[in-house]
Amino acid sequence: MESRHLFTFLVVVETGSFTRAAQKLDYAQSSITAQIQALEAELGQPLFDRISKKIILTDAGRRLLPYAQEISRMHTLAEVALRSDTELSGALRIGAPESLAAFRLPGIIKEFRGRYPQVQITLKPGACWELTEFVRSGELDLVFLLQPETEYRDLHTETLIHEAMALVTPLGHPLLELAEVLPLHLKDETILHTETGCTYRTLFERHLNSHGVFPDPKLEFWSVEAIKQCVMAGLGLSFLPMITVQSELAEGKLARLQWNDESQRVATQIAYHHKKWKSPALAEFLSTIQKHAAEWRNGAPYTTKSSLLSS
């Protein structure tokens, strides 16, 4: 199976036309047709249905597509790997939930881009369950996850740091007077949540529900920044990773309740497919991550219940 035939197949899919594919590749249309026919003959199945001037992928074509995409990507990576190491280039496709994209990744990306400006980085946001599917399918090279420590049969995972959590309130909230806030104390409180599917939101809700507490009303936001502004405005309480609120706590804009987060703890992890070939760019990016993770662990130890309640 010739790689150029697969590449031509991908361009036909992308452009939706043999004619447009020929124009893009600067080939004669007969050459495009011949290459696709050769590929179909080799596979023993048609890849396209030709229906009233339209071409539509057959079932065989749809099944071939992800393999052709991966072969094309590996071809590009091979070219990158064999270039001079003096100027690293290529592309990295990274995924992360919003909390990590905003508060963990900027320093990593800034340092990496400063050293390797020729590497193109694409950052895709998403919930943890979505991101693991994207890395399984090959759509992403590497994902950051914020969830309870988890291992996957088909993914390599590594825990970078255990994240402290914070139940935050506006200044002067009556619950700040309690030595320890219990789920029952929240039954009449308005809770400002991140979007459905957020791991730490799910853990927090399960904890409350297991104690018979179902706060109502509750508000849902897509942005951590929007939640913080609304908490500061007195609209309710929120359960967020400490990294997202530490500046506001230090500046006296938010207050933190004495809350036992033992059953709701999460960790920042990275994950990539265990069969994933580490391109030079990915290897250097992983090295940069490790450097920053060591700094996180040294500068922000995990906060346990005992240390929180004794503060």
C-alpha contacts under 8 A as a table, 3 or more apart, distances in Angstrom:
res1	aa1	res2	aa2	distance
1	M	5	H	7.51
1	M	6	L	7.90
1	M	39	L	7.20
1	M	42	E	7.35
2	E	5	H	5.40
2	E	6	L	6.74
3	S	6	L	5.06
3	S	7	F	6.17
3	S	71	I	7.72
3	S	72	S	7.71
4	R	7	F	4.94
4	R	8	T	6.10
5	H	8	T	5.08
5	H	9	F	6.15
5	H	35	Q	5.56
5	H	36	I	6.64
5	H	38	A	7.92
5	H	39	L	6.44
6	L	9	F	4.90
6	L	10	L	6.31
6	L	39	L	7.72
6	L	68	A	5.81
6	L	72	S	7.86
7	F	10	L	5.07
7	F	11	V	6.37
7	F	68	A	7.31
7	F	72	S	6.72
8	T	11	V	5.10
8	T	12	V	6.22
8	T	21	A	7.57
8	T	32	I	6.99
8	T	35	Q	7.37
8	T	36	I	7.48
9	F	12	V	5.20
9	F	13	V	6.32
9	F	36	I	6.54
10	L	13	V	5.07
10	L	14	E	6.08
10	L	65	L	7.40
10	L	68	A	7.08
10	L	69	Q	7.26
11	V	14	E	4.89
11	V	15	T	5.99
11	V	21	A	5.70
12	V	15	T	5.29
12	V	16	G	5.53
12	V	17	S	5.66
12	V	18	F	5.80
12	V	20	R	7.63
12	V	21	A	5.20
13	V	16	G	5.15
13	V	17	S	7.45
13	V	57	L	7.85
15	T	18	F	7.91
15	T	20	R	6.00
15	T	21	A	5.98
16	G	20	R	7.47
16	G	21	A	7.81
16	G	54	K	7.72
16	G	55	I	6.57
17	S	20	R	5.23
17	S	21	A	6.04
17	S	54	K	7.39
17	S	55	I	6.66
18	F	21	A	5.04
18	F	22	A	6.13
18	F	29	Q	6.54
18	F	32	I	6.56
18	F	33	T	7.12
19	T	22	A	5.16
19	T	23	Q	6.38
19	T	29	Q	5.92
20	R	23	Q	4.98
20	R	24	K	6.14
21	A	24	K	5.10
21	A	25	L	6.10
21	A	32	I	7.48
22	A	25	L	5.23
22	A	26	D	5.56
22	A	27	Y	4.78
22	A	28	A	5.86
22	A	29	Q	5.21
22	A	31	S	7.97
22	A	32	I	6.24
23	Q	26	D	4.96
23	Q	27	Y	6.56
23	Q	28	A	7.95
24	K	27	Y	7.91
27	Y	31	S	6.33
27	Y	32	I	6.94
28	A	31	S	5.25
28	A	32	I	6.79
29	Q	32	I	5.11
29	Q	33	T	6.29
30	S	33	T	5.04
30	S	34	A	6.04
31	S	34	A	5.02
31	S	35	Q	6.18
32	I	35	Q	5.25
32	I	36	I	6.31
33	T	36	I	5.28
33	T	37	Q	6.06
34	A	37	Q	5.06
34	A	38	A	6.05
35	Q	38	A	5.06
35	Q	39	L	6.24
36	I	39	L	5.05
36	I	40	E	6.12
37	Q	40	E	4.98
37	Q	41	A	6.00
38	A	41	A	5.07
38	A	42	E	6.16
39	L	42	E	5.13
39	L	43	L	6.22
40	E	43	L	5.12
40	E	44	G	5.71
40	E	45	Q	5.43
40	E	46	P	5.32
40	E	47	L	6.30
41	A	44	G	4.94
41	A	45	Q	6.85
41	A	46	P	7.95
45	Q	60	A	6.77
46	P	49	D	7.47
46	P	58	T	6.95
46	P	60	A	7.00
46	P	61	G	7.45
47	L	57	L	5.91
47	L	58	T	5.31
47	L	59	D	7.56
47	L	60	A	5.73
47	L	61	G	4.29
47	L	62	R	7.93
48	F	55	I	5.93
48	F	56	I	5.32
48	F	57	L	4.54
48	F	58	T	5.19
48	F	61	G	6.54
49	D	54	K	7.99
49	D	55	I	5.53
49	D	56	I	5.09
49	D	57	L	6.23
49	D	58	T	6.10
50	R	53	K	6.53
50	R	54	K	5.74
50	R	55	I	4.68
50	R	56	I	6.61
51	I	54	K	5.15
51	I	55	I	6.20
51	I	56	I	7.50
57	L	60	A	7.63
57	L	61	G	5.12
57	L	62	R	5.96
58	T	61	G	4.94
58	T	62	R	6.22
59	D	62	R	5.12
59	D	63	R	6.28
60	A	63	R	5.12
60	A	64	L	6.13
61	G	64	L	5.05
61	G	65	L	6.09
62	R	65	L	5.28
62	R	66	P	7.75
63	R	66	P	6.81
63	R	67	Y	7.74
64	L	67	Y	5.49
64	L	68	A	6.17
65	L	68	A	5.14
65	L	69	Q	6.15
66	P	69	Q	5.02
66	P	70	E	6.18
67	Y	70	E	5.07
67	Y	71	I	6.15
68	A	71	I	5.12
68	A	72	S	6.12
69	Q	72	S	5.14
69	Q	73	R	6.15
70	E	73	R	4.98
70	E	74	M	6.08
70	E	138	G	7.56
71	I	74	M	5.08
71	I	75	H	6.09
72	S	75	H	5.05
72	S	76	T	6.39
73	R	76	T	5.14
73	R	77	L	6.25
74	M	77	L	4.90
74	M	78	A	6.03
75	H	78	A	5.14
75	H	79	E	6.42
76	T	79	E	5.18
76	T	80	V	6.33
77	L	80	V	4.98
77	L	81	A	6.06
77	L	90	G	7.29
77	L	279	S	6.65
78	A	81	A	5.06
78	A	82	L	6.28
79	E	82	L	5.32
79	E	83	R	6.46
80	V	83	R	5.34
80	V	89	S	6.72
80	V	90	G	6.18
81	A	279	S	6.63
81	A	280	P	6.46
84	S	87	E	6.48
84	S	88	L	7.67
85	D	88	L	5.83
87	E	116	Y	7.20
87	E	118	Q	7.39
88	L	116	Y	6.02
88	L	118	Q	6.50
88	L	119	V	6.67
88	L	280	P	7.26
88	L	281	A	6.53
89	S	116	Y	7.19
89	S	117	P	7.86
89	S	118	Q	4.79
89	S	119	V	4.41
89	S	120	Q	7.47
89	S	281	A	6.83
90	G	118	Q	7.10
90	G	119	V	5.01
90	G	120	Q	6.29
90	G	281	A	6.82
91	A	119	V	5.37
91	A	120	Q	4.52
91	A	121	I	5.85
91	A	122	T	7.75
91	A	281	A	7.49
92	L	119	V	7.22
92	L	120	Q	6.19
92	L	121	I	4.87
92	L	122	T	6.25
92	L	140	L	7.99
92	L	141	D	6.48
92	L	281	A	7.30
92	L	282	L	6.85
93	R	121	I	6.04
93	R	122	T	4.87
93	R	123	L	6.19
93	R	124	K	7.53
93	R	139	E	7.62
93	R	140	L	4.96
93	R	141	D	5.26
93	R	142	L	6.73
94	I	121	I	7.32
94	I	122	T	6.06
94	I	123	L	4.90
94	I	124	K	6.13
94	I	140	L	5.73
94	I	141	D	6.00
94	I	142	L	5.04
94	I	143	V	5.48
94	I	144	F	7.80
95	G	123	L	5.54
95	G	124	K	4.58
95	G	125	P	5.61
95	G	126	G	6.93
95	G	131	L	6.22
95	G	140	L	6.71
95	G	142	L	6.49
95	G	143	V	4.46
95	G	144	F	6.14
96	A	100	L	6.16
96	A	101	A	5.63
96	A	123	L	7.40
96	A	124	K	6.52
96	A	125	P	5.15
96	A	126	G	6.13
96	A	127	A	7.66
96	A	128	C	7.59
96	A	131	L	7.19
96	A	143	V	5.72
96	A	144	F	4.76
96	A	145	L	6.29
97	P	100	L	5.67
97	P	101	A	6.10
97	P	125	P	5.37
97	P	126	G	5.08
97	P	127	A	5.55
97	P	128	C	6.61
97	P	144	F	7.25
97	P	145	L	6.79
97	P	146	L	7.18
98	E	101	A	4.95
98	E	102	A	6.04
98	E	125	P	6.13
98	E	126	G	7.17
98	E	223	S	7.62
98	E	224	V	7.76
99	S	102	A	5.45
99	S	103	F	6.04
99	S	104	R	7.74
99	S	224	V	7.01
99	S	241	P	7.83
99	S	244	T	6.79
100	L	103	F	5.12
100	L	104	R	4.80
100	L	105	L	6.14
100	L	144	F	7.40
100	L	145	L	7.98
100	L	146	L	7.48
101	A	104	R	6.10
101	A	105	L	5.19
101	A	106	P	7.04
101	A	125	P	7.40
102	A	105	L	6.53
102	A	106	P	6.68
103	F	106	P	6.74
103	F	243	I	6.58
103	F	244	T	6.44
104	R	107	G	6.83
104	R	108	I	7.47
105	L	108	I	5.20
105	L	109	I	6.05
106	P	109	I	5.24
106	P	110	K	5.95
107	G	110	K	5.15
107	G	111	E	6.25
107	G	292	H	7.92
108	I	111	E	5.45
108	I	112	F	6.17
108	I	288	T	6.44
108	I	289	I	6.25
108	I	292	H	6.74
109	I	112	F	5.09
109	I	113	R	5.87
110	K	113	R	5.27
110	K	114	G	6.10
111	E	114	G	5.11
111	E	115	R	6.50
111	E	288	T	7.71
112	F	115	R	5.28
112	F	116	Y	5.94
112	F	117	P	7.80
112	F	285	F	6.69
112	F	288	T	6.76
113	R	116	Y	4.99
113	R	117	P	4.81
113	R	118	Q	7.94
113	R	119	V	7.32
114	G	117	P	5.96
116	Y	119	V	5.87
117	P	120	Q	7.67
119	V	281	A	7.10
126	G	130	E	6.11
126	G	131	L	6.06
127	A	130	E	5.32
127	A	131	L	6.26
127	A	197	G	6.42
127	A	198	C	6.14
127	A	199	T	7.92
128	C	131	L	5.08
128	C	132	T	6.31
128	C	145	L	5.65
128	C	146	L	6.95
128	C	147	Q	7.56
128	C	198	C	7.48
128	C	199	T	7.31
129	W	132	T	5.43
129	W	133	E	6.60
130	E	133	E	5.26
130	E	134	F	6.32
131	L	134	F	4.96
131	L	135	V	6.29
131	L	140	L	8.00
131	L	143	V	6.37
131	L	145	L	7.88
132	T	135	V	5.25
132	T	136	R	6.18
132	T	143	V	7.26
132	T	271	A	7.68
133	E	136	R	4.99
133	E	137	S	6.19
134	F	137	S	5.24
134	F	138	G	6.25
134	F	139	E	5.11
134	F	140	L	5.56
135	V	138	G	5.09
135	V	139	E	5.88
135	V	140	L	4.72
135	V	141	D	6.05
135	V	142	L	6.47
135	V	143	V	6.92
135	V	271	A	7.87
135	V	272	Y	6.15
135	V	273	H	6.41
136	R	139	E	7.65
136	R	154	D	7.85
136	R	155	L	7.59
136	R	272	Y	7.81
136	R	273	H	6.13
137	S	140	L	7.68
138	G	141	D	6.53
140	L	143	V	7.13
141	D	272	Y	6.33
141	D	273	H	7.85
141	D	276	K	7.82
142	L	270	I	7.03
142	L	271	A	5.90
142	L	272	Y	4.90
143	V	270	I	5.60
143	V	271	A	5.37
143	V	272	Y	6.56
144	F	268	T	6.88
144	F	269	Q	5.65
144	F	270	I	4.49
144	F	271	A	6.51
145	L	267	A	7.76
145	L	268	T	5.62
145	L	269	Q	5.00
145	L	270	I	6.01
145	L	271	A	7.52
146	L	199	T	7.10
146	L	200	Y	7.91
146	L	266	V	6.15
146	L	267	A	5.55
146	L	268	T	4.73
146	L	269	Q	6.42
147	Q	150	T	7.47
147	Q	199	T	5.68
147	Q	200	Y	6.78
147	Q	265	R	7.79
147	Q	266	V	4.56
147	Q	267	A	5.47
147	Q	268	T	6.83
147	Q	269	Q	7.78
148	P	264	Q	7.98
148	P	265	R	6.34
148	P	266	V	4.31
148	P	267	A	5.69
149	E	159	T	7.01
149	E	266	V	6.76
149	E	267	A	5.90
149	E	269	Q	7.50
150	T	157	T	7.70
151	E	155	L	7.55
151	E	156	H	7.71
151	E	157	T	6.21
152	Y	155	L	5.21
152	Y	156	H	7.15
152	Y	157	T	7.31
154	D	273	H	6.33
154	D	274	H	5.95
155	L	271	A	6.23
155	L	272	Y	5.56
155	L	273	H	4.45
155	L	274	H	4.89
156	H	271	A	5.44
156	H	272	Y	5.44
156	H	273	H	5.92
156	H	274	H	5.04
157	T	269	Q	6.61
157	T	270	I	5.60
157	T	271	A	4.37
157	T	272	Y	6.81
158	E	269	Q	5.40
158	E	270	I	5.44
158	E	271	A	6.61
159	T	162	H	7.65
159	T	267	A	6.59
159	T	268	T	6.01
159	T	269	Q	4.30
159	T	270	I	6.64
160	L	267	A	7.32
160	L	268	T	5.58
160	L	269	Q	5.46
160	L	270	I	7.33
160	L	290	Q	7.64
160	L	293	A	5.59
160	L	294	A	7.94
161	I	267	A	5.71
161	I	268	T	5.47
161	I	269	Q	7.38
161	I	293	A	6.81
161	I	296	W	7.22
161	I	297	R	6.20
162	H	265	R	7.60
162	H	266	V	6.18
162	H	267	A	4.19
162	H	268	T	6.31
162	H	302	Y	6.02
163	E	241	P	6.61
163	E	242	M	7.10
163	E	243	I	7.76
163	E	265	R	7.00
163	E	266	V	5.78
163	E	267	A	5.24
163	E	268	T	6.75
163	E	302	Y	6.29
164	A	241	P	6.11
164	A	242	M	5.40
164	A	243	I	7.74
164	A	265	R	7.10
164	A	266	V	7.74
164	A	302	Y	5.55
164	A	303	T	5.49
164	A	304	T	7.89
165	M	239	F	7.09
165	M	240	L	5.81
165	M	241	P	4.35
165	M	242	M	4.90
165	M	261	D	6.79
165	M	265	R	6.97
166	A	239	F	5.72
166	A	240	L	5.48
166	A	241	P	5.97
166	A	242	M	5.42
166	A	245	V	7.92
166	A	256	R	6.25
166	A	257	L	7.38
166	A	259	W	7.61
167	L	237	L	7.02
167	L	238	S	5.68
167	L	239	F	4.39
167	L	240	L	6.47
167	L	256	R	5.76
167	L	257	L	5.63
167	L	258	Q	7.84
167	L	259	W	6.66
168	V	231	V	7.68
168	V	237	L	5.74
168	V	238	S	5.50
168	V	239	F	6.37
168	V	240	L	7.57
168	V	254	L	6.49
168	V	255	A	5.51
168	V	256	R	4.51
168	V	257	L	6.05
169	T	173	H	6.53
169	T	231	V	6.07
169	T	232	M	7.31
169	T	234	G	7.74
169	T	236	G	6.81
169	T	237	L	4.85
169	T	238	S	6.91
169	T	254	L	6.05
169	T	255	A	5.29
169	T	256	R	6.28
169	T	257	L	7.17
170	P	173	H	6.06
170	P	231	V	5.58
170	P	232	M	4.91
170	P	233	A	7.04
170	P	234	G	5.51
170	P	236	G	7.57
170	P	237	L	7.43
170	P	253	K	7.48
170	P	254	L	5.35
170	P	255	A	6.02
171	L	232	M	7.46
171	L	252	G	7.89
171	L	253	K	7.01
171	L	254	L	5.83
171	L	255	A	5.61
172	G	176	L	7.14
173	H	176	L	5.74
174	P	177	E	5.95
175	L	178	L	5.58
175	L	181	V	7.03
175	L	185	H	7.87
175	L	257	L	7.09
176	L	179	A	7.96
176	L	255	A	7.79
176	L	256	R	7.60
176	L	257	L	5.75
176	L	258	Q	7.59
178	L	181	V	6.17
178	L	258	Q	7.41
179	A	258	Q	6.41
179	A	309	L	7.29
180	E	257	L	7.64
180	E	258	Q	4.85
180	E	259	W	5.98
180	E	260	N	7.77
180	E	309	L	7.23
181	V	185	H	6.41
181	V	257	L	6.78
181	V	258	Q	5.64
181	V	259	W	5.30
181	V	260	N	7.76
182	L	185	H	5.49
182	L	186	L	7.37
182	L	259	W	7.02
182	L	260	N	7.92
183	P	186	L	5.49
183	P	187	K	7.14
183	P	207	H	7.88
183	P	208	L	5.61
183	P	211	H	6.61
183	P	213	V	6.58
184	L	187	K	5.55
184	L	211	H	7.38
184	L	212	G	7.97
184	L	213	V	6.34
185	H	188	D	7.50
186	L	189	E	5.04
186	L	213	V	7.39
186	L	215	P	6.79
187	K	213	V	5.47
187	K	214	F	6.38
187	K	215	P	5.03
187	K	216	D	7.72
188	D	215	P	6.08
188	D	216	D	6.99
189	E	215	P	6.24
189	E	216	D	7.26
189	E	217	P	7.89
189	E	236	G	6.82
189	E	237	L	7.30
190	T	215	P	6.56
190	T	216	D	6.30
190	T	217	P	5.62
190	T	218	K	5.34
190	T	219	L	7.48
190	T	235	L	7.28
190	T	236	G	4.84
190	T	237	L	6.33
191	I	215	P	6.94
191	I	216	D	7.75
191	I	217	P	7.37
191	I	218	K	4.95
191	I	219	L	6.39
191	I	236	G	5.55
191	I	237	L	5.02
191	I	238	S	5.63
192	L	218	K	5.94
192	L	219	L	4.83
192	L	220	E	5.92
192	L	221	F	7.32
192	L	227	I	6.43
192	L	231	V	7.69
192	L	235	L	7.97
192	L	236	G	6.11
192	L	237	L	5.88
192	L	238	S	5.05
192	L	239	F	7.94
193	H	201	R	6.66
193	H	218	K	7.19
193	H	219	L	5.94
193	H	220	E	4.68
193	H	221	F	6.11
193	H	227	I	7.49
193	H	238	S	6.38
193	H	239	F	7.50
194	T	198	C	6.53
194	T	201	R	6.59
194	T	220	E	5.60
194	T	221	F	5.07
194	T	222	W	5.81
194	T	223	S	6.90
194	T	224	V	6.87
194	T	227	I	7.69
195	E	198	C	5.92
195	E	220	E	5.89
195	E	221	F	5.77
195	E	222	W	5.35
196	T	201	R	7.63
196	T	202	T	7.85
196	T	220	E	7.90
197	G	201	R	7.57
197	G	202	T	6.88
198	C	201	R	5.35
198	C	202	T	6.29
199	T	202	T	5.16
199	T	203	L	6.35
200	Y	203	L	5.02
200	Y	204	F	6.10
200	Y	239	F	7.95
200	Y	240	L	7.62
200	Y	264	Q	6.62
200	Y	265	R	7.68
200	Y	266	V	6.99
201	R	204	F	5.15
201	R	205	E	6.14
201	R	239	F	7.29
202	T	205	E	5.22
202	T	206	R	6.09
203	L	206	R	5.19
203	L	207	H	6.20
203	L	263	S	7.42
203	L	264	Q	5.20
204	F	207	H	5.14
204	F	208	L	6.35
204	F	239	F	7.37
204	F	264	Q	5.96
205	E	208	L	5.14
205	E	209	N	5.98
205	E	214	F	7.99
206	R	209	N	5.02
206	R	210	S	5.95
207	H	210	S	5.23
207	H	211	H	6.73
207	H	263	S	7.15
207	H	264	Q	7.51
208	L	211	H	5.36
208	L	212	G	6.58
208	L	213	V	5.03
208	L	214	F	6.68
209	N	212	G	4.89
209	N	213	V	4.94
209	N	214	F	5.79
210	S	213	V	7.29
215	P	218	K	6.70
221	F	224	V	7.41
221	F	226	A	6.98
221	F	227	I	6.53
222	W	226	A	7.84
223	S	226	A	5.19
223	S	227	I	6.45
224	V	227	I	5.02
224	V	228	K	6.29
224	V	244	T	7.55
225	E	228	K	5.20
225	E	229	Q	6.33
226	A	229	Q	5.23
226	A	230	C	6.25
227	I	230	C	5.13
227	I	231	V	6.16
227	I	238	S	7.43
228	K	231	V	5.09
228	K	232	M	6.17
228	K	245	V	7.65
229	Q	232	M	5.13
229	Q	233	A	6.20
230	C	233	A	4.89
230	C	234	G	6.43
230	C	235	L	5.53
230	C	236	G	7.27
231	V	234	G	5.13
231	V	235	L	5.44
231	V	236	G	5.37
231	V	237	L	5.94
231	V	238	S	7.15
231	V	254	L	7.72
232	M	235	L	7.58
232	M	253	K	6.63
232	M	254	L	6.25
240	L	244	T	6.85
240	L	245	V	7.39
241	P	244	T	5.62
241	P	245	V	7.15
242	M	245	V	5.37
242	M	246	Q	5.66
243	I	246	Q	5.55
244	T	247	S	7.71
245	V	248	E	5.39
245	V	249	L	6.18
245	V	254	L	7.87
246	Q	249	L	5.08
246	Q	250	A	6.07
247	S	250	A	5.14
247	S	251	E	6.13
248	E	251	E	5.05
248	E	252	G	6.08
248	E	253	K	4.98
248	E	254	L	5.55
249	L	252	G	5.14
249	L	253	K	5.96
249	L	254	L	5.01
249	L	255	A	5.97
249	L	256	R	7.34
250	A	253	K	7.74
251	E	254	L	7.87
252	G	255	A	6.99
258	Q	308	L	6.81
258	Q	309	L	6.20
259	W	305	K	7.55
260	N	305	K	5.45
261	D	264	Q	5.12
261	D	265	R	6.12
261	D	304	T	7.97
261	D	305	K	7.02
262	E	265	R	5.83
262	E	304	T	7.52
262	E	305	K	7.06
272	Y	276	K	6.84
273	H	276	K	5.04
278	K	281	A	7.79
278	K	282	L	5.60
278	K	283	A	5.67
279	S	282	L	5.13
279	S	283	A	6.09
280	P	283	A	5.10
280	P	284	E	6.20
281	A	284	E	5.25
281	A	285	F	6.11
282	L	285	F	4.94
282	L	286	L	6.10
283	A	286	L	5.18
283	A	287	S	6.31
284	E	287	S	4.97
284	E	288	T	6.26
285	F	288	T	5.05
285	F	289	I	6.25
286	L	289	I	4.99
286	L	290	Q	6.30
287	S	290	Q	5.17
287	S	291	K	6.43
288	T	291	K	5.18
288	T	292	H	6.44
289	I	292	H	5.27
289	I	293	A	6.02
290	Q	293	A	5.03
290	Q	294	A	6.20
291	K	294	A	5.38
291	K	295	E	6.61
292	H	295	E	5.03
292	H	296	W	6.24
293	A	296	W	4.94
293	A	297	R	6.22
294	A	297	R	5.20
294	A	298	N	6.22
295	E	298	N	5.13
295	E	299	G	6.00
296	W	299	G	5.21
296	W	300	A	5.68
296	W	301	P	7.93
297	R	300	A	5.49
297	R	301	P	5.73
298	N	301	P	6.59
303	T	307	S	6.28
303	T	308	L	6.44
304	T	307	S	5.38
304	T	308	L	6.12
305	K	308	L	5.06
305	K	309	L	6.01
306	S	309	L	5.33
306	S	310	S	6.15
307	S	310	S	5.23
307	S	311	S	6.25
308	L	311	S	5.35
